Amino acid sequence: MGHCENPKNIHQLIQKLHLQDAVQFTGPLLYNEVPKQLMGCDLLLMNRIDSTFAQYGFPNKLAEYMATGSPVIATKVSDIPEYFVHE
């Protein structure tokens, strides 16, 4: 999980939805551990808040996620919809 204002809320939601066995929190990873973790994912989420910052530049994380070949869900922020369409 990246930056989160209130991780306690996320953990409570996961418990409420009975997703404890489907979600894994790794905590910080070493640089060389990241590819292995990404390749082990069934689904990757790339969420971005629609802010001034998000309107400029392309999220490298999205390209890394796409490179895994796993399904990716991304928010429609900035020019992401210009490059990616459903299926």
C-alpha positions, -999 to 999 in steps of 0.1 A, spaced: 0 0 0 13 34 -9 6 66 11 -26 64 30 -41 91 53 -57 65 75 -46 29 70 -68 18 99 -99 26 78 -85 4 50 -78 -25 73 -113 -22 88 -129 -21 53 -110 -53 43 -122 -70 74 -158 -58 69 -157 -72 33 -141 -105 45 -111 -99 22 -83 -108 46 -73 -138 26 -73 -119 -7 -53 -88 3 -17 -88 14 1 -59 31 38 -62 26 50 -30 41 81 -13 26 99 -35 1 135 -34 -10 140 -23 -46 149 -58 -59 118 -73 -42 93 -52 -61 93 -71 -94 87 -104 -77 58 -90 -57 42 -74 -88 45 -106 -108 27 -125 -80 -4 -103 -81 -36 -114 -97 -48 -78 -101 -31 -44 -98 -47 -11 -89 -33 23 -100 -53 50 -83 -46 86 -86 -64 116 -71 -76 141 -96 -52 169 -85 -31 195 -102 0 173 -96 -17 143 -113 -26 164 -144 11 165 -154 34 136 -162 27 99 -166 27 75 -136 56 51 -140 38 27 -117 11 22 -144 37 12 -170 53 -12 -145 19 -27 -137 11 -31 -174 44 -49 -180 34 -77 -157 6 -89 -180 -18 -90 -151 -51 -71 -152 -48 -35 -142 -75 -11 -129 -66 26 -132 -85 58 -124 -95 81 -153 -72 109 -143 -50 131 -165 -43 116 -199 -45 79 -188 -77 73 -208 -59 86 -239 -35 57 -237 -56 29 -222 -90 16 -229 -110 -14 -215 -96 -46 -229 
